[in-house]
């Protein structure tokens, strides 16, 4: 069997039995439901069934997307990207302010006192 590079980056299990053991252990430790699948890379991986189900229920329907687009509202991804840009700018301003204040905070020993 030819092992290719895994596109998922998940933990790799050699066969289905080992993956089942890992899924059982993850289910017990994390309190969720884990299942096993064979990846295109040839290895076996586990996935969280409840997490996948939550993602599907949070997904916006096609009609809702069309109505939102017709109203001119941004998508959730655009809102997230805007928040990330604001946070990045805020961090840049904070670092710049620290650099500018640094000479004022440096105490030079005058040799006395």
N, C-alpha and C positions, 0 to 999 in steps of 0.2 A: 504494500500500500504506500503510495507516495504522499508524504506529509508536506503540505504547503504552509505558507505563513498564514496564521489565523487572523481574519479581519476583525474579530470581536475583541481580542485582547483578554479574554476570560481565562480562568484556570483550565488547564487541559487534563483530561483523564484518558488513560490508554484504552480502556474498554468500557462497555456499558455497565458491567458489574461494579467497577470502581466508581463510576459516575453515580450509580444508584446509592452506593454507600455514602458518597460525599453529599448527595442530595438529602438523604435521610439525616445526616449530621447537621447540615445547614438548616433544615426544617426545624430540628429540635433546638439548635442554638439560637436561631434568629426568630423563631415563632412565626414562620410563614410556611408556604407550600412551595417546594422546589421540585421541578421536573427535569428530565434528562432529554437531550437531543443530540443528534450527530451533526456536526458542523461540516461546511464545505471543505475545511482544512483536513478532515479525516479524523479529528479528535472528537471526544465527547465532552459536552458542556452541560452545566445546569442553568436553569433560569427560574425566576420567581414568578409564579403564576399570578399571585395577587397584585404584584407590581404591574405586570402586563395588563391585567384587567383594569386597574386604576387608570393607566394611561389611556386605554380605549374609552373609558367613560368620560375622561376629561377632554377628549378630542371634540372639537367644534364640528357640528354637522355642516354639510355642504351648503344647505339653505341659510344657516346662520352666518357662514362666511360671506355668502353673496349679499345678504342684507347688510352686514357690517360694512362691506366694501362699497355698497351703494350709498350708505350714509356717510362714507368718507372716514370712518374710524380706522385707526391703525390696528394691525394684527397683534396678537399677544407677543409674538417674536419681536416685532418692531418696538413695542413698549419695553420689553426686556433689554433690547439693545440700547435704547435711549437711556434707560436707567444705568446701564453699564458705562455708557459714555459719560454721564453726569458724575458717576462715582470715580471714574478715571480722572476727569478734570479736577474734581475735588481733591483727590490724592496728589495730583501734580501741584495744585496751589499750596497744599499743606507742605509738601517737600520744598517748594520754592521759598515759602515763608521761613521754614527752618533754616535753610541755607543762608537767607538774608539776616536772620537773627543770630547766627552762630558767632560772628565777630563780636557782637555785643555781649554774648554770654561767656566768651573766653576770658578767663581771669589771668592776667599776667602778673607774675610775682615781681614786685618792685624792689625786692631785696630787704625790705624793712618790715617793721611791725611783726 
